[in-house]
Amino acid sequence: MVLTVPEAGFAGLKNGQLLREAEGNFDAFITTDKSLQHQQNLSAWSIAFVLLRAVSNDIADLEPLVPQLVARLADVAPGTLTIIG
């Protein structure tokens, strides 16, 4: 299942609090936040992280990355960062 932060009921949560909620409910955290790996010790989390590198977080810029994302999701591992784009 894929949900946005608001759809998951996590709107308004910041940084570690958001990740703690996601960690207990999802296998992977997909983001466009290029600073995430500098703000958090990703290896300490039991959730996989995927960074989508696009010009913006507009759907038109993210949509071309979806096939690569789908192809690589089976290989992501908890506590690691996979970069797509």
C-alpha positions as CSV (number, residue, x, y, z in Angstrom):
1,M,0.0,0.0,0.0
2,V,1.2,3.5,-0.8
3,L,0.1,6.5,1.2
4,T,1.1,10.1,1.3
5,V,2.0,11.6,4.7
6,P,-1.5,13.2,5.1
7,E,-3.3,10.0,3.9
8,A,-1.4,8.0,6.6
9,G,-2.6,10.5,9.2
10,F,0.9,11.8,9.8
11,A,0.4,15.4,8.6
12,G,2.1,17.9,10.9
13,L,4.7,15.4,12.3
14,K,8.3,16.4,11.9
15,N,11.6,14.6,11.6
16,G,12.1,11.8,14.0
17,Q,8.4,11.7,15.1
18,L,7.3,11.2,11.5
19,L,9.9,8.4,11.0
20,R,8.8,6.7,14.2
21,E,5.2,6.6,13.0
22,A,6.2,5.4,9.6
23,E,8.6,2.7,10.9
24,G,5.9,0.9,12.8
25,N,3.5,0.9,9.9
26,F,5.5,0.8,6.6
27,D,8.4,-1.1,5.1
28,A,9.8,1.9,3.1
29,F,9.8,5.7,3.5
30,I,9.9,7.4,0.1
31,T,10.9,11.0,0.1
32,T,12.2,13.9,-2.0
33,D,14.0,15.3,1.0
34,K,17.7,15.4,-0.2
35,S,18.8,16.3,3.4
36,L,17.3,13.3,5.1
37,Q,20.5,11.3,5.3
38,H,22.3,14.3,6.9
39,Q,19.5,14.8,9.4
40,Q,19.0,11.2,10.6
41,N,21.1,8.2,11.3
42,L,19.3,6.0,8.7
43,S,21.1,2.8,9.8
44,A,19.4,3.1,13.2
45,W,15.9,2.7,11.7
46,S,14.2,-0.6,10.8
47,I,12.6,1.0,7.7
48,A,14.1,1.4,4.2
49,F,14.5,4.8,2.8
50,V,14.1,5.8,-0.9
51,L,15.1,9.2,-2.2
52,L,13.5,10.3,-5.4
53,R,15.7,12.9,-7.1
54,A,13.6,15.1,-9.3
55,V,13.6,18.7,-10.3
56,S,10.6,19.3,-7.9
57,N,8.1,17.3,-6.0
58,D,5.4,18.0,-8.5
59,I,3.8,14.8,-9.8
60,A,4.9,15.6,-13.4
61,D,8.5,15.5,-12.2
62,L,8.1,12.4,-10.0
63,E,6.0,10.3,-12.3
64,P,8.9,9.4,-14.7
65,L,10.7,7.9,-11.7
66,V,7.9,5.5,-10.8
67,P,8.9,2.6,-13.0
68,Q,12.5,2.6,-11.6
69,L,11.0,2.9,-8.1
70,V,8.8,-0.1,-8.6
71,A,11.6,-2.1,-10.1
72,R,13.9,-1.4,-7.1
73,L,11.5,-1.6,-4.2
74,A,12.0,-5.4,-3.8
75,D,15.7,-4.8,-3.2
76,V,15.5,-2.0,-0.6
77,A,16.7,-2.9,2.9
78,P,15.9,-1.5,6.4
79,G,18.3,1.2,7.5
80,T,19.6,2.0,4.0
81,L,19.0,4.7,1.5
82,T,18.3,3.9,-2.1
83,I,18.5,6.9,-4.5
84,I,16.4,7.0,-7.7
85,G,16.8,9.6,-10.3
